[in-house]
């Protein structure tokens, strides 16, 4: 018979979690903090681990003891978790969590058919709203503050979910943030929907259940033998495509946190004679650029002459300046 009480007394949760997640962001004599992997946290360090328990103070709000950690993180049953912890040592798991490198080498898949069907309805409803009376303010933002043309907005399938920037709506069973919707389509599937809020500390949110990290925004626009323009933001990619004179195929990784391009898309890069990579000038952007350079010797890092990104450069200097910059970097 497994002595659950003894297991809990013997295992230090801080050591257990560090075994799975690596070194914490912060550690003192009482607790350690991490990004919460249970809800794929990108900003902040909401997972706090104490000697005898752990808790996420962020989106998922989960918590518990050592047994609960194995159940949540390794998808074990209560009995399996107890057996692992009572084996006389810290758990030697039969199914260890894959490393980032191993994950990147696996072919990513889009969400299941049920989620995609619901997400398609969300995207189409948002597109209809953007074209209606409720979408006029959002439309002005896209045209005047982002510089997107009507043709670009339509081709990208951008939409709008009306409401306060702090609100969410439930559409076809999916919880959707209010704001401008950016659907991610590729390989005949919808992989996710990002939403750009009008205000708030965190401007970008996602509709839950998507797999944007496994996708590549505008991947279907890549043509064999054509240079690729790779950037972080979706609006940057849309502007590059809008003014690029057909010289490049723009794509986006969505953010520097999504710095590893999944193996599913490697074939898209093989025939590219040049890959221009425009990442942000920060630690995360530097790491992303390094990862991307490992894909191909055709990669060239580029930075905009003025502004913080391609979209900003376009708004400050105009289309002709962006075109000249792209052409110069392709030489």
N, C-alpha and C positions, 0 to 999 in steps of 0.2 A: 504494500500500500504506500502511495506517495504521500509524504508529509509536506503539505502545502505551506504550513506555517514555517517550517524549518527552511524551505526553499527561499521564502521571502526574507528571512533573517540572514541567510548566508550570502545572497547576491546583492552587490552594490549596483543599483541601476545606472549610475554614472559610468561605471566600467563596461557594463553590458551595452549601453547605447553607443559609447565611444568605439566599441568593437565593430559596430555596424556602420556608423556614420563618420568615423575618423575623429581627428582633433576638433574640439568644440571651438566656436567663435570666441567664447568667453568662459573662464573657469575660475572659481574661487573655492574656499573650503566648504561651501554649502551646496552650490549647484553649478551646472554647466548649461550653456545655451547653444542651439543649433537652428539652422533653417529646418522647418518641419517638412520632412520628406513624405509624410502621410497625405499632405495636400499640395505637394510640389511647390512649396513656397519659394518665391523668387526674390521678394524684398523683405527685409527684416529677419529677425531670428527669434521666432515665437515659441520654439520648443525648449522648455526648461526642464532639466533633469536633476532630481535630488537623489539622495542616497537610497531612499526606499520607494520613490514614486517619480512619475514624469507627467508633464501636462503641456499641451499646446494652448497658448493664450491667443492664438490667431484664428484663422478661418475654420479649421475642423473642430477645435475645442476638445480633442480627445485626450485621454490620460489614463493612468492606472499604475500598476506595479510591474515587476519584472515579467511576470507571466503575461500580463496584458500587452507588454511591448512585443514579445515574440508572436503573440496572436496577431497583432496589428501589422507589424513590420514584415513578418515572414509568412503570413497567412496560415498559421498553425491553429489547430484546435486547442482547447484548454488542456486536454489530456496530453497531446503531443508536446505542448510547451512545457508542461510539468515534467514530462519524461526527459526532455532535453536538459532542463535545469537541475534535475536530480542525478545527472550522470556522473557527478563527482568532480566536474570542472565547469568552467564557463562553456556555454553550449557550442558543440561542434555540429553545426547545422547541416542536415542532409541536402538542403537546397539553399545555399548561401546567396545573398543578394548579388546580382551581377555588377561588375565594375562599370564605370562610364565607358571605358574603351570597349568592353564586351557589348554593351548596349548599342554603341554606335555602329558596331559591326553587324548587328542584327537588322533585318529589313523591317522597317516600321510599317504599321498597317493603320488605315483610317478607322474611325469609330464604327460601331456596329450599325447595321441597316436601320434599326429602330431610331437610333439617335440621329442618323443622317436624314431620315425622313422628316423628323421634327425640326431639325436645324434648317432644312431647305424651306420649310414653311416660315420659320422665323426670318430668314434672309429675304424671302419674297415679300412678306408682309412689311418688312422694314423698307424695302425698295419702293413699294407702293406709297408708303407714308412719306418718304423723302420727296416724292413727286407731288404730294398733295399740299393742302394749306398748312397742316401741322409741321411740314418739313421745310418751310421757306427759310426759317432762321438757320437751320443746319445746312441748307443748300448754299446760302450766302457765305457761311463759314468756309465751306469747301472751295468755293470759287474765289472769294476775296482774301481769305486768310491762309489758304493752302495753294491757291493758284491753279486748281484743277479745272480742266475744261469739261463741258457737258459730256463729250464723247468718252473721256477718261473715267468719269463718274459712272457712266452706264456700263462700260466694259468691265470695270472692277466690281460691279454689283453692289456699290455702296448703298447703305440705307440708313434709316433713322427710327429709333424707338423713343417716342415722346415721354417726357416726365422729368422730374427733378433729378439732378445729377447724383443724388444719394439714393434714388429709388431703383427698384427692380420690378420687372413685370414677369408674369408667368404666361408663356406663349406655348401652346401645344405641349405642356408638361415640362418645359425647360424654363429655368429661372434666368431671365435676361436683364442685364444692366441697361438703364436708359442712356441713350447717347447715339453716336454715329456707329453703325455696324460695318465691319470689314470682314466679309466672308473669305475663308481660305479654301479655294477649290484646286484640286490637282488629281490627275489620273482618274477622271470620271467620278470623283467623290468630293464631298465636303468634309474637311478635316477639323474645322473649328470656326468660331466667330469671335473676333476681337471687337471690343466696343470702346470708343473714345469718348470719355465723359467730358462735359462742358467745364467742369471745375473739380476741385478736390485734390488732396495730396497725391493720390494715385489716379492718374488720368486714364490709364488703360486697364480694362478688365476683360475677362473671357467668359463665354457661356460655358458652364460646367459640362464635362463629359467629352469635350473635344480633345484632339491630339495635335495641337499646333506644333509642339516640340518635335514631332516626328515628320512634320511637313516642311515644304519650302514654298513660300508665297510667290505666285506667278510662275511656278515650275513649268507649266504647260507652254509658256511663252518662249522657252529656250529652244533654239533651232541649231541643229548640228552645224559646226563650222563657223558659228557666229560668236563674237566676244560676249562675255557675260559681265554684267555689272551687279555686284553683290553688295547689299547694304543692310543695315539693321532695320530701319523703319519702313513700314508699308508705304507711307506717303512719299518717302524718298524714292522708292522704286517706281511708284506711279509717275512722279515728276520726271525721273530719268527716262522712262519710256515715252512720256508725252513729248519731250523736247529732243530726244536722242537721235532723230533723223533716221531711224531704222538701223543705226550703226551698232547697237548693243541690244542684248536681251536682259532686262532688269529683273532681279529677284531679291527677295528679302528673307532673312532668318527671323525677323520679328523682334528680336532684342539680343543683346550680347550674352544674356543668360542662356540663350538657346544656341550656344556657340558651336556645338558639334553638329555637322551636317550628317544626317543619317545615310547609311550605306545605300538605301533605296535610290538616292539621287546621284550617286557617284557617276553613273553612266552619262548623266546630263553634262558633266564637266569634262569628260574625256576628250571630246572633239573640239573644245573651245581653244582657239589660238591665243586668247588673252582673257584673264579674269581680273577685273578691277574690283578691289575690295575696299569699301569705304566704311570703316568702323569708327565708333566714337573715341575721342581722345581721353580714355580713362582706363583704369586697370582691367575692367571687364572687357572693354573693347580691344585692348592690347592682347588679352588672352584669346579672344575670338579670332583676331587676325592671324595669330600664330597657328591656331588650329586649322584655319582655312588654307594657309600657306602650305601645310603638310599634305594637302590634297593634290596639288599640282605645281609644277615649276612655272606655269604660265601666270601665276598669281602676282599681281602688282598692287601694293598698298597705295591708296591715294587719299588725299585730304582736300577739302574744298578751300579755295583761296580766301573766301570771306564767309562769315556765318558759322553756325554750329553744325549744320548738316546740309544735305543736298537741297532739301525743300527751302531752308533758310537762304541758301546761296541763290536759288532761283528767284525768290521774292526780293532779295536785295539787288541783284545784278541783272536779272532778266534771262530770257531763254537763249539769246545769242551767246551770252557769256558762258552759260552752262554747256552749250553745244561746242564751243571752242575748247573748253576745258576737257570735255570727253574726247574730242578728236586728238588733242595734244597727248593725252595719256594712252591713246591707242597706237601712237607712232612707235 
